[in-house]
Structure formats: structure tokens, C-alpha cells
Amino acid sequence: MRSPSEVGAEAVPLVRPLPADTFCPQSRRRFVLIAAILASALGFIDGSILAIATPAIRVDLGASFAEAQWISNAYALTLSALILVGGAAGDRFGLRHAFVAGIALFIAASLACAVAPNPPMLIAFRAIQGIGAAIMVPGSLAIIAKAYPKKERGRAIGIWAAASALTTALGPVLGGVVLSAFGDGIWRVIFAVNLPLGLVSIYLLLAKVPADAPTERRSLDLGGAALATLAFGALAYGLTSMSAEGEGQMSGPSIAAGAVLLIVFIVFERRQREPMIDLSLFRVGAFAGANVATFFLYFALSANLFYLPMLLIPGWGLSAAEVGFIFLPLSVLIALLSGPVGQWSDRIGPRFPIASGSLVVAVAFAGLALLAYAGIHSFWWGVFPLMALMGLGMALVVSPLSTAVMTAVEDKDTGAASGINNAVSRIGGLIAVAAMGSLAAWVYAAALNSGAASGIPGFGEPAPDVDAARLAASDAAFAAVALVTALLCLLSAIVAWTTVSGERLPWPRGSEAPQR
């Protein structure tokens, strides 16, 4: 797994038909692998630490609750809307060229984020960072697959996945220690550290790796990408504005505009010769069901991983170093268990692992809701064990969900199916941060007699003195978020059980399964 705002986004990696031959000589392949690992670390470290750093950013820049939501959502919006176009860019212009362009744009935007003087500028630069990531993210795994021959590809991807898991696990822990040791202003280093990593990756790609030939001259469907960005942006703005003081009157029109634009996007895609999203795949019940389950599950995951640090640090008064550990069990358990669980899923079919894993995650989030509602402020004996339980549930889901998506469609459609599922998980996170913020704000205000006690929208507000009433309101707000997300995980389990195949995979044991 990956970062909190992007957790699961790489759980079902973008894949495309793999080449019969490799463009890269054997002596240069290790440079491809190193560059891909470094580039992947950019997004993983940046995103995972950002969730821990959000309270510090709010204090340092004076960001409102809604602005904090958009610091996350601006990146998620452009990444989720453009990631399929980014994957197509590698096919059209060559993976090395597209990958380098994505890395360069990502680190340039990261430097701009590091010097952002105010929240609106940081939000704008985060959106640009998401555009770079939309090109970079699908390129990292794809260039490994294209550079290594089939017999060596599995080992190379395994090394990449292990390194990714390590950076994802250690990033928030180290970031939390740094934030606790050096104060709120150090959050800017989180973005600046992307520069050396990105430059090394670009150097290796340009100086050590030959250029690959484009695989196909396909269109990029920029019209569809623009419509998707506008549609999901309007929906996210409408949902976020519900919790923003003075902007509530814009929520209804924005949500309506987003719904209309989404319909226009669907009509537009149906008429395209080479659409960004092949909507015909959703006619397959198992594929549609797997994506609905994905949306519910990653909606729930993203909401909790975004709002939990905002409760624990300013609300409970924990240090960023302590809170950094909440992401550790998620990454470690997925790294350790995904392989064995994938083999188990191959034997019995993906239905039971997905449904049971979703139920385990539901129990973990229900436990967090109960903990917050009861006002039990125990991190190591309360929150951390529940996060470990959540990590166990996600470890049961990740690999089988990838299997369910890949086996629901024909072999020729696996690349499109994987890309769609990747985008669905990110869109789930985008909508979650926007919608659950409004719910949290309403509950927080209600707990304080419509906000009269503080006059501050949102929950877990940073303040010099957090009295008992405000702390209780913060607990109640997060409890509402955790309870709703627990119910969504339950729905994910029900959808998976009723739609996903319960049969073992069709390929014989010992033969090579389709690439996930």
C-alpha cells in the first residue's frame, strides 16, 4: 500500500499489454529499476507524510478547515482525472520520455509547494503536482515491465514493490519525528526532499537508459480528461463548501453542476473512438461489482487516514512522531501478506478474501468510532491496535481485488480494467475527504450548540487551549466519520459477496497468471 491520501491507488497497478522483447540491454536494466523506485518514493513519501503534516500546515499558513481539505483534494483531483491519459502518454510518446516528463513536472511543482506563501497558492501547486503524478505513477511500473524480459520481470517488480512498501512504511514515521523535533515550519522540507530524489531518477533515465519506441499512436482523449476534471472538481467543491463558513450556498449549485458534467462526460466517452474509459466494461457484473466495492472501501480508508491525524494531533495533543506510527501496520501487513493471500485467492477465488477483509476493516473503523465516542484517548492501546486490525483487513483485500478486476474481463481489456480500477480508488478518496469533512463539521458544530462556543468551523481545530467541550466535539465528529466509513466497508463486503466470483482462477496451478 501507499500514502494515506493515495492508499490503495497502486494496489491495482496500471498495466498494459507487455512487450515480447525488451528495449533495454541487460547491463542497463538495474538503472531502470533504481529510477522507478526513486520516482515511486516521491509520491509515496510526499503523500504519506502530508497527512501527518496537515495540522502543522494549518498552523503555519493559517489555513481554514476547507483549505486543508483542498490541499489534499487538489492533488487527488488532477491525479484521478488524468491518470488514464498519463498512461496513454507513455504508449504514444515512449515510456522513458513520458516518465521523465512526469517526474520533472512533479518535482518542479513540489519545489513550488515548498515555498508557497499561502493556502491558495499551495492548493494550486498541489494540483500541478497531481498532473505530474498522473504521468509518473503509471510510468514507474510500466517501464520496469517493458525493460525486463518476461522471465526476469516478476523478480524486478517484487524488488520494486518491496522498496515501495519500505518507503511507505517509514515515510510517516520519519516525517513525524522531524515535525516533532523542528516545529511546524519544517513541513516545507517534505516537498523540497523531492528534488534530489527526482533529479537522480531523471539522470539515470536520460544518461543510463536508452529511449524506448512508442507502442501505439493513440489519441490522449484530452476532452474526456477535461470533462472528468471539471465534473469531479465541481462535486468535490460542492461537498467541501458545505463545511466552509460563508460558502454553504454554493454547495447545491456546485453538486448539481458536477452531476450534469458527469453525465456529459459519460455521453462524450461513449461517442469517442478511443475513449479514456471504456464504459462497456461496466456491463460485466463482476467488474462493476469489484469497482463499486473498491469505491466504498477506499472512500472509507481515505477518510479515516486523512481525518484521524487531525483529531489526534490538535485534538488529543499527541505528537506528530507518535501519530506517524498509525500508518506503519498498514504498509507492513500488506507487504508481508499480499503474496500469501494472493495465492490463497487463486485457490478459492477472490470473493471470500475481499468480503472477509472488508468486514475486518469495518470492525476496525467501528472500533475507532466507539473509542472516540466514549472519549477513550488511548493511542498505543486503542488506536494503534485498531489500525493494525485495519491493516490486516486491507492485506486480505488488496491482491484478491486486483485478481477480481483482472479476471472479470477479457485478456485484451486487462490494461483498461486495471486503469479504471486505479482511477476509481483515487476518486473514492477525493470524494471522501470532501464529503466526510462536511459531516464532521456539522457534528462538531452541533456538539458546540451550532458552533457558538468557538465560532470556528471544522473539528480538531489547533488552539492554545482545547477545553473539554471542544475535545468532546472533536471526538464526536471523528466518531461520526468512522461510523459512516465502517458502514461503507460493510457495504463493500456485501457487494463483493454478491458480485465477485467465488470460483478458483481459470488458469492451471503452476502456470503464469495474468499480470496484475
C-alpha positions as CSV (number, residue, x, y, z in Angstrom):
1,M,0.0,0.0,0.0
2,R,0.9,3.6,-0.4
3,S,0.2,7.0,1.1
4,P,-2.8,7.9,3.2
5,S,-4.5,10.1,0.7
6,E,-3.5,7.6,-2.0
7,V,-3.6,4.4,-0.1
8,G,-4.7,1.7,-2.5
9,A,-4.1,3.8,-5.5
10,E,-1.3,1.4,-6.5
11,A,-3.0,-1.6,-5.1
12,V,-4.2,-2.4,-8.6
13,P,-1.4,-1.0,-10.7
14,L,-1.9,0.2,-14.2
15,V,-0.9,-2.5,-16.7
16,R,-0.9,-2.7,-20.4
17,P,-0.1,-5.4,-22.9
18,L,3.5,-6.4,-22.2
19,P,6.2,-6.5,-25.0
20,A,7.6,-9.6,-26.3
21,D,11.1,-8.1,-26.4
22,T,12.8,-5.5,-24.2
23,F,14.3,-2.2,-25.4
24,C,16.9,-2.1,-22.6
25,P,20.1,-4.2,-22.6
26,Q,20.8,-6.3,-19.5
27,S,23.6,-4.1,-18.2
28,R,21.3,-1.1,-18.1
29,R,18.2,-2.7,-16.5
30,R,19.3,-2.0,-12.9
31,F,19.2,1.7,-13.7
32,V,15.6,1.4,-14.8
33,L,14.7,-0.3,-11.6
34,I,16.5,2.2,-9.4
35,A,14.9,5.1,-11.2
36,A,11.5,3.6,-10.9
37,I,11.9,3.0,-7.2
38,L,13.1,6.6,-6.6
39,A,10.3,8.1,-8.6
40,S,7.7,5.9,-6.8
41,A,9.2,7.1,-3.5
42,L,8.5,10.7,-4.5
43,G,4.7,10.2,-4.4
44,F,4.6,7.7,-1.6
45,I,6.7,9.7,0.9
46,D,5.2,13.0,-0.1
47,G,1.6,11.8,0.3
48,S,2.0,9.8,3.5
49,I,3.9,12.5,5.4
50,L,1.4,15.1,4.2
51,A,-1.4,13.6,6.2
52,I,0.8,13.9,9.4
53,A,1.9,17.4,8.4
54,T,-1.6,18.8,7.7
55,P,-2.1,20.2,11.2
56,A,1.3,21.9,11.1
57,I,0.5,23.4,7.7
58,R,-2.8,24.8,9.0
59,V,-1.0,26.5,11.9
60,D,1.9,27.8,9.8
61,L,-0.2,29.1,6.9
62,G,-3.3,29.9,8.8
63,A,-5.3,27.5,6.6
64,S,-9.0,27.0,7.2
65,F,-10.6,23.6,7.5
66,A,-11.9,23.7,3.9
67,E,-8.4,24.8,2.6
68,A,-6.8,21.9,4.4
69,Q,-9.3,19.6,2.6
70,W,-8.3,21.2,-0.8
71,I,-4.6,20.8,-0.1
72,S,-5.3,17.1,-0.3
73,N,-8.1,17.2,-2.9
74,A,-6.4,19.4,-5.5
75,Y,-3.7,16.7,-5.9
76,A,-6.2,13.9,-5.8
77,L,-8.5,15.6,-8.4
78,T,-5.9,16.1,-11.1
79,L,-4.3,12.7,-10.5
80,S,-7.6,10.7,-10.6
81,A,-8.9,12.6,-13.6
82,L,-5.8,12.4,-15.7
83,I,-4.1,9.1,-14.7
84,L,-5.6,7.2,-17.6
85,V,-4.4,9.9,-20.0
86,G,-1.0,9.7,-18.3
87,G,-0.8,6.0,-19.0
88,A,-1.7,6.6,-22.7
89,A,1.0,9.2,-23.0
90,G,3.6,6.5,-22.3
91,D,2.2,4.4,-25.2
92,R,2.2,7.4,-27.5
93,F,5.5,9.1,-26.8
94,G,7.5,6.3,-25.3
95,L,7.7,5.3,-21.6
96,R,11.1,6.9,-20.9
97,H,10.1,10.3,-22.4
98,A,6.7,10.4,-20.6
99,F,8.2,9.1,-17.3
100,V,10.9,11.8,-17.3
101,A,8.4,14.5,-18.1
102,G,6.1,13.4,-15.3
103,I,9.0,13.3,-12.8
104,A,10.2,16.8,-13.9
105,L,6.8,18.3,-13.5
106,F,6.2,16.6,-10.2
107,I,9.5,17.9,-8.6
108,A,9.0,21.4,-10.1
109,A,5.6,21.6,-8.5
110,S,7.0,20.2,-5.3
111,L,9.5,23.0,-5.0
112,A,6.7,25.5,-5.7
113,C,4.7,23.8,-2.8
114,A,7.8,24.2,-0.5
115,V,7.8,28.0,-0.9
116,A,4.0,28.5,-1.2
117,P,3.3,31.7,0.8
118,N,-0.4,31.0,1.5
119,P,-3.0,28.2,1.3
120,P,-4.5,29.2,-2.2
121,M,-1.0,29.0,-3.8
122,L,-0.3,25.7,-2.1
123,I,-3.6,24.3,-3.4
124,A,-2.7,25.5,-6.9
125,F,0.7,23.9,-6.8
126,R,-0.7,20.7,-5.4
127,A,-3.0,20.5,-8.5
128,I,0.0,20.8,-10.8
129,Q,1.8,18.2,-8.7
130,G,-1.1,15.9,-9.4
131,I,-0.7,16.3,-13.1
132,G,2.9,15.3,-12.9
133,A,2.0,12.3,-10.8
134,A,-0.7,11.3,-13.3
135,I,2.1,10.8,-15.8
136,M,4.7,9.5,-13.4
137,V,2.7,6.9,-11.4
138,P,1.7,4.6,-14.3
139,G,5.1,5.0,-15.8
140,S,7.1,3.6,-12.9
141,L,5.7,0.0,-13.1
142,A,5.2,0.1,-16.9
143,I,8.8,0.9,-17.7
144,I,10.0,-2.0,-15.5
145,A,7.7,-4.3,-17.3
146,K,9.0,-3.1,-20.7
147,A,12.7,-3.1,-19.7
148,Y,12.8,-6.6,-18.3
149,P,12.2,-9.8,-20.2
150,K,9.3,-12.0,-19.0
151,K,11.4,-14.5,-17.1
152,E,13.0,-11.7,-15.0
153,R,10.1,-9.3,-14.7
154,G,8.5,-10.9,-11.6
155,R,11.7,-10.5,-9.6
156,A,12.2,-6.9,-10.7
157,I,8.6,-6.0,-9.8
158,G,9.0,-7.8,-6.5
159,I,12.0,-5.6,-5.6
160,W,10.1,-2.5,-6.7
161,A,7.1,-3.5,-4.5
162,A,9.3,-4.3,-1.5
163,A,11.2,-0.9,-1.8
164,S,7.8,0.9,-2.2
165,A,6.4,-0.8,0.9
166,L,9.5,0.2,2.9
167,T,9.3,3.9,1.9
168,T,5.6,3.9,2.5
169,A,6.0,2.4,6.0
170,L,9.0,4.5,7.1
171,G,7.9,7.8,5.5
172,P,5.3,8.9,8.0
173,V,7.4,7.7,11.0
174,L,10.4,9.7,10.0
175,G,8.3,12.6,8.9
176,G,6.6,12.7,12.2
177,V,9.9,12.6,14.1
178,V,11.1,15.5,12.0
179,L,7.9,17.5,12.5
180,S,8.0,17.0,16.3
181,A,11.7,17.9,16.5
182,F,11.8,21.0,14.4
183,G,8.4,22.5,14.6
184,D,5.5,23.4,12.3
185,G,7.6,25.3,9.6
186,I,9.6,22.2,8.8
187,W,6.7,20.8,6.7
188,R,8.2,22.6,3.7
189,V,11.1,20.2,3.7
190,I,8.6,17.4,2.9
191,F,8.2,18.9,-0.5
192,A,11.8,20.0,-1.0
193,V,13.2,16.5,-0.5
194,N,11.6,15.5,-3.8
195,L,14.2,17.5,-5.7
196,P,17.3,15.3,-5.1
197,L,15.3,12.1,-5.5
198,G,13.7,13.3,-8.7
199,L,17.0,14.6,-10.2
200,V,18.8,11.3,-9.6
201,S,15.9,9.4,-11.2
202,I,15.9,11.7,-14.2
203,Y,19.7,11.5,-14.6
204,L,19.6,7.7,-14.5
205,L,16.8,7.6,-17.1
206,L,18.4,10.0,-19.5
207,A,22.1,9.0,-19.1
208,K,21.9,5.3,-18.5
209,V,18.7,4.1,-20.1
210,P,18.0,4.1,-23.9
211,A,14.8,5.5,-25.3
212,D,12.0,3.1,-26.0
213,A,9.9,3.2,-29.1
214,P,6.2,4.3,-28.7
215,T,4.0,1.2,-28.8
216,E,1.0,2.8,-30.5
217,R,-0.1,6.2,-31.9
218,R,-3.3,6.5,-29.8
219,S,-5.1,9.7,-29.0
220,L,-5.0,11.1,-25.5
221,D,-8.7,12.0,-25.1
222,L,-7.9,15.4,-23.6
223,G,-11.5,16.4,-23.9
224,G,-12.6,13.5,-21.7
225,A,-9.9,14.3,-19.2
226,A,-11.0,18.0,-19.0
227,L,-14.7,17.0,-18.5
228,A,-13.7,14.5,-15.8
229,T,-11.6,17.1,-14.0
230,L,-14.5,19.7,-14.1
231,A,-17.1,17.1,-13.1
232,F,-15.3,15.7,-10.1
233,G,-13.9,19.1,-9.2
234,A,-17.4,20.6,-9.0
235,L,-18.7,17.7,-6.9
236,A,-15.7,18.0,-4.5
237,Y,-16.1,21.8,-4.3
238,G,-19.8,21.4,-3.6
239,L,-19.3,18.8,-0.9
240,T,-16.4,20.8,0.7
241,S,-18.3,24.1,0.7
242,M,-20.9,22.6,3.0
243,S,-18.3,22.8,5.8
244,A,-16.9,26.2,4.7
245,E,-18.2,29.3,6.5
246,G,-19.9,31.6,4.1
247,E,-19.8,29.2,1.1
248,G,-22.6,26.9,2.0
249,Q,-24.9,28.5,-0.5
250,M,-22.6,27.3,-3.3
251,S,-22.8,23.6,-2.4
252,G,-26.1,22.8,-4.1
253,P,-25.3,24.5,-7.5
254,S,-21.8,23.0,-7.5
255,I,-23.0,19.5,-6.8
256,A,-25.8,19.9,-9.5
257,A,-23.2,21.2,-12.0
258,G,-20.9,18.3,-11.2
259,A,-23.7,15.8,-11.8
260,V,-24.5,17.4,-15.1
261,L,-20.9,17.4,-16.2
262,L,-20.5,13.8,-15.2
263,I,-23.5,12.9,-17.5
264,V,-21.9,14.9,-20.3
265,F,-18.6,13.1,-19.7
266,I,-20.3,9.7,-20.0
267,V,-22.1,10.7,-23.2
268,F,-18.8,12.1,-24.6
269,E,-16.9,8.9,-23.7
270,R,-19.5,6.7,-25.4
271,R,-19.0,8.6,-28.7
272,Q,-15.2,8.6,-28.7
273,R,-13.4,6.2,-31.0
274,E,-10.6,5.8,-28.4
275,P,-12.2,6.8,-25.1
276,M,-10.2,7.4,-21.9
277,I,-12.6,5.0,-20.1
278,D,-14.1,2.0,-21.9
279,L,-17.6,2.2,-20.3
280,S,-18.7,-1.1,-21.9
281,L,-16.6,-2.9,-19.3
282,F,-19.2,-1.9,-16.7
283,R,-21.7,-4.2,-18.4
284,V,-19.7,-7.1,-16.9
285,G,-21.4,-7.6,-13.5
286,A,-18.2,-8.9,-11.7
287,F,-16.2,-5.9,-13.0
288,A,-18.8,-3.4,-12.0
289,G,-19.2,-5.0,-8.6
290,A,-15.4,-5.0,-7.9
291,N,-15.3,-1.3,-8.7
292,V,-18.2,-0.5,-6.5
293,A,-16.6,-2.4,-3.7
294,T,-13.3,-0.6,-4.4
295,F,-15.0,2.8,-4.3
296,F,-16.7,2.1,-0.9
297,L,-13.5,0.6,0.6
298,Y,-11.1,3.3,-0.5
299,F,-13.6,6.1,0.3
300,A,-13.6,4.7,3.9
301,L,-9.9,4.3,4.1
302,S,-9.0,7.7,2.7
303,A,-11.5,9.5,5.0
304,N,-10.1,7.9,8.2
305,L,-6.4,8.3,7.2
306,F,-7.0,12.0,6.4
307,Y,-9.1,13.0,9.4
308,L,-7.6,10.7,12.1
309,P,-4.3,12.8,12.3
310,M,-6.4,15.9,12.5
311,L,-8.1,14.6,15.6
312,L,-5.0,13.0,17.3
313,I,-2.5,15.9,16.9
314,P,-4.5,19.1,17.6
315,G,-7.4,17.4,19.4
316,W,-5.8,14.8,21.6
317,G,-2.5,16.6,21.8
318,L,-0.3,13.8,20.5
319,S,3.0,14.5,18.8
320,A,3.4,14.1,15.1
321,A,6.1,11.5,15.9
322,E,3.6,9.3,17.7
323,V,0.9,9.7,15.1
324,G,3.3,8.8,12.3
325,F,3.2,5.2,13.5
326,I,-0.5,4.7,12.6
327,F,0.4,4.1,9.0
328,L,3.1,1.5,9.8
329,P,0.9,-1.6,10.3
330,L,-1.0,-0.9,7.1
331,S,2.1,-0.9,4.9
332,V,3.9,-3.7,6.8
333,L,1.0,-6.1,6.8
334,I,0.2,-5.6,3.2
335,A,3.8,-6.1,2.2
336,L,4.1,-9.3,4.2
337,L,0.7,-10.9,3.5
338,S,-0.3,-9.8,0.0
339,G,1.7,-12.7,-1.6
340,P,0.3,-15.5,0.5
341,V,-3.2,-14.0,0.4
342,G,-2.9,-13.8,-3.4
343,Q,-2.1,-17.5,-3.6
344,W,-5.0,-18.3,-1.3
345,S,-7.3,-16.2,-3.5
346,D,-6.0,-18.2,-6.6
347,R,-7.1,-21.4,-4.9
348,I,-10.5,-20.4,-3.6
349,G,-11.5,-17.4,-5.7
350,P,-11.4,-13.7,-4.7
351,R,-14.9,-13.4,-3.3
352,F,-14.2,-14.7,0.3
353,P,-10.9,-12.8,0.9
354,I,-12.4,-9.5,-0.4
355,A,-15.6,-9.8,1.6
356,S,-13.9,-11.0,4.8
357,G,-11.2,-8.4,4.5
358,S,-13.8,-5.6,4.1
359,L,-15.6,-6.9,7.2
360,V,-12.3,-6.8,9.2
361,V,-11.8,-3.2,8.1
362,A,-15.4,-2.4,9.0
363,V,-14.8,-3.8,12.5
364,A,-11.6,-1.7,12.9
365,F,-13.4,1.5,11.9
366,A,-16.3,0.8,14.1
367,G,-13.8,0.3,16.9
368,L,-12.3,3.7,16.2
369,A,-15.8,5.2,16.3
370,L,-16.5,3.6,19.6
371,L,-13.2,4.7,21.0
372,A,-13.7,8.4,20.0
373,Y,-17.4,8.4,21.1
374,A,-16.5,7.1,24.5
375,G,-13.7,9.6,24.9
376,I,-11.1,7.0,25.4
377,H,-7.9,8.8,24.4
378,S,-5.5,5.8,24.3
379,F,-3.2,5.7,21.3
380,W,-1.0,2.7,21.9
381,W,-3.6,0.5,23.5
382,G,-6.6,1.8,21.5
383,V,-5.9,3.5,18.1
384,F,-2.8,1.6,17.2
385,P,-4.2,-1.9,17.6
386,L,-7.3,-1.0,15.6
387,M,-5.1,0.4,12.8
388,A,-3.2,-2.9,12.8
389,L,-6.5,-4.7,12.5
390,M,-7.4,-2.4,9.6
391,G,-4.1,-3.3,8.0
392,L,-4.8,-7.0,8.3
393,G,-8.2,-6.4,6.6
394,M,-6.6,-4.5,3.8
395,A,-4.0,-7.1,3.3
396,L,-6.8,-9.6,2.8
397,V,-8.4,-7.3,0.1
398,V,-5.6,-5.9,-2.0
399,S,-4.4,-8.8,-4.0
400,P,-7.8,-10.6,-4.4
401,L,-9.3,-7.3,-5.5
402,S,-6.7,-7.0,-8.2
403,T,-7.4,-10.6,-9.2
404,A,-11.2,-9.9,-9.4
405,V,-10.7,-6.9,-11.7
406,M,-8.3,-8.7,-14.0
407,T,-10.3,-11.9,-14.3
408,A,-13.7,-10.2,-14.8
409,V,-12.7,-9.1,-18.3
410,E,-11.1,-10.5,-21.5
411,D,-7.3,-10.6,-21.6
412,K,-7.2,-7.8,-24.2
413,D,-9.0,-5.5,-21.7
414,T,-6.9,-6.1,-18.6
415,G,-4.9,-2.8,-19.1
416,A,-8.1,-0.7,-19.4
417,A,-9.7,-2.6,-16.5
418,S,-6.7,-2.0,-14.2
419,G,-6.5,1.7,-15.1
420,I,-10.2,2.2,-14.4
421,N,-10.0,0.5,-11.0
422,N,-6.9,2.6,-10.2
423,A,-8.9,5.8,-11.0
424,V,-12.0,4.6,-9.1
425,S,-9.9,4.1,-5.9
426,R,-8.5,7.7,-6.2
427,I,-11.9,9.2,-7.0
428,G,-13.2,7.5,-3.8
429,G,-10.5,9.2,-1.8
430,L,-11.3,12.6,-3.4
431,I,-15.0,12.4,-2.6
432,A,-14.3,11.0,0.9
433,V,-12.2,13.9,2.0
434,A,-14.7,16.4,0.7
435,A,-17.9,14.7,2.0
436,M,-16.7,13.5,5.3
437,G,-15.3,16.9,6.1
438,S,-18.8,18.4,5.8
439,L,-20.2,15.6,8.1
440,A,-17.5,16.2,10.7
441,A,-18.1,20.0,10.6
442,W,-21.9,19.5,11.2
443,V,-21.4,17.1,14.1
444,Y,-18.7,19.4,15.6
445,A,-21.0,22.4,15.4
446,A,-23.9,20.6,16.8
447,A,-21.9,19.4,19.8
448,L,-21.0,23.0,20.5
449,N,-24.5,24.4,20.1
450,S,-24.1,25.2,16.4
451,G,-20.6,26.4,16.9
452,A,-21.3,29.3,19.3
453,A,-18.7,28.2,21.8
454,S,-15.8,28.6,19.4
455,G,-17.0,30.2,16.2
456,I,-14.6,28.0,14.3
457,P,-15.9,25.6,11.6
458,G,-14.4,22.1,11.4
459,F,-13.1,19.8,14.1
460,G,-9.8,19.2,15.9
461,E,-9.0,22.9,15.5
462,P,-5.5,23.9,16.6
463,A,-5.9,26.2,19.6
464,P,-3.7,27.2,22.5
465,D,-6.2,25.6,25.0
466,V,-8.5,22.8,24.0
467,D,-11.2,22.7,26.7
468,A,-13.3,19.6,27.5
469,A,-16.2,20.7,25.4
470,R,-14.2,21.2,22.2
471,L,-12.3,18.0,22.7
472,A,-15.6,16.1,23.1
473,A,-16.9,17.8,20.0
474,S,-13.8,16.7,18.1
475,D,-14.3,13.2,19.3
476,A,-17.9,13.2,18.3
477,A,-17.1,14.5,14.8
478,F,-14.5,11.8,14.1
479,A,-16.7,9.1,15.6
480,A,-19.4,10.1,13.0
481,V,-16.8,9.8,10.2
482,A,-15.5,6.4,11.4
483,L,-19.1,5.0,11.9
484,V,-20.2,6.0,8.4
485,T,-17.0,4.6,6.9
486,A,-17.5,1.3,8.8
487,L,-20.9,1.0,7.2
488,L,-19.4,1.6,3.8
489,C,-16.9,-1.2,4.4
490,L,-19.8,-3.4,5.3
491,L,-21.5,-2.5,2.0
492,S,-18.2,-3.2,0.2
493,A,-18.3,-6.7,1.7
494,I,-21.9,-7.3,0.7
495,V,-21.3,-6.0,-2.9
496,A,-18.2,-8.2,-3.2
497,W,-20.0,-11.3,-1.9
498,T,-22.9,-10.8,-4.3
499,T,-21.0,-9.9,-7.5
500,V,-17.4,-11.2,-7.4
501,S,-16.6,-14.8,-8.5
502,G,-16.2,-17.4,-5.8
503,E,-14.6,-19.8,-8.2
504,R,-10.9,-20.5,-8.3
505,L,-9.0,-18.9,-11.2
506,P,-9.2,-20.5,-14.6
507,W,-5.5,-20.9,-15.2
508,P,-3.9,-24.1,-14.1
509,R,-1.8,-24.2,-11.0
510,G,1.9,-23.7,-11.8
511,S,1.3,-21.7,-14.9
512,E,1.8,-18.0,-15.0
513,A,-1.2,-15.9,-14.0
514,P,-2.1,-12.7,-15.9
515,Q,0.0,-9.7,-14.8
516,R,-1.7,-7.6,-12.2
